[in-house]
Amino acid sequence: MAIPKHIAKYHNDKHELTLQIREDATVILNAIDLDKLLENPNQYLEMLGTAFVEKHQDKFITAFDMGRKHGAKLSDSNVAVSEETSKETE
């Protein structure tokens, strides 16, 4: 049974976004200034987290929208399958 195109596209797009975010997370983790971290851990980590979220906010919004669209398509597919199944059992 072939995977529907919208499901394959969703997973491919999701995978690409995940890779981009992970790559940037690795860059940030490798760039941590241990002196600043030890000086004031809360402030430093908050600053890093804020910078990360601001940089990727558009990607998070895109991922959220993708999830909503994918969920709606799955819901529509399930309704169509349920209707077909109920017609077959009548």
C-alpha positions in Angstrom: 0.0 0.0 0.0 1.5 3.3 -1.1 1.8 6.2 1.3 -0.5 9.1 0.4 1.4 12.1 -1.1 0.3 14.5 1.6 1.6 12.2 4.3 5.0 11.7 2.6 5.3 15.4 1.9 4.5 16.2 5.6 7.1 13.8 6.8 9.8 15.1 4.4 9.1 18.8 5.2 9.0 18.0 9.0 12.4 16.1 8.6 14.0 19.1 6.9 12.8 21.6 9.5 14.0 19.2 12.3 17.5 18.9 10.7 17.8 22.7 10.3 16.9 23.3 14.0 19.2 20.5 15.2 22.1 21.9 13.2 21.7 25.3 14.6 21.3 23.9 18.2 24.6 22.1 17.7 26.2 25.4 16.6 24.9 27.2 19.7 26.0 24.4 22.0 29.5 24.5 20.5 29.7 28.2 20.9 28.9 28.3 24.7 31.2 30.6 26.5 32.0 28.7 29.7 33.3 31.7 31.6 30.0 33.6 31.0 28.0 30.5 31.8 29.8 30.0 35.1 29.6 33.7 35.9 25.8 33.8 35.8 24.2 30.6 34.5 20.6 31.6 34.6 21.1 34.9 32.7 23.5 33.3 30.2 21.2 30.3 29.4 18.2 32.6 29.2 20.0 34.7 26.7 21.0 31.7 24.6 17.5 30.3 24.7 15.9 33.6 23.7 18.4 34.0 20.8 17.6 30.4 19.6 13.8 30.9 19.8 14.0 34.3 18.0 16.2 32.9 15.3 13.8 29.9 14.7 10.5 31.5 15.4 9.5 31.4 11.7 10.5 27.7 11.6 8.4 26.9 14.7 5.4 28.7 13.2 5.9 26.8 9.9 6.1 23.5 11.8 3.0 24.3 13.8 1.0 25.2 10.6 2.3 22.0 8.9 1.1 19.9 11.8 -2.4 21.5 11.7 -2.7 21.0 8.0 -1.5 17.4 8.3 -3.9 16.7 11.2 -6.8 18.2 9.2 -5.9 16.0 6.2 -5.7 12.9 8.3 -9.0 13.7 10.0 -10.6 14.2 6.5 -9.1 10.9 5.4 -10.4 9.1 8.4 -13.9 10.5 7.9 -13.8 9.4 4.2 -12.6 5.9 5.2 -15.3 5.6 7.9 -18.0 6.6 5.5 -16.7 4.0 3.0 -16.6 1.3 5.6 -20.1 2.1 6.9 -21.4 1.9 3.3 -19.8 -1.5 2.8 -21.3 -2.9 6.0 -24.8 -1.7 5.1 
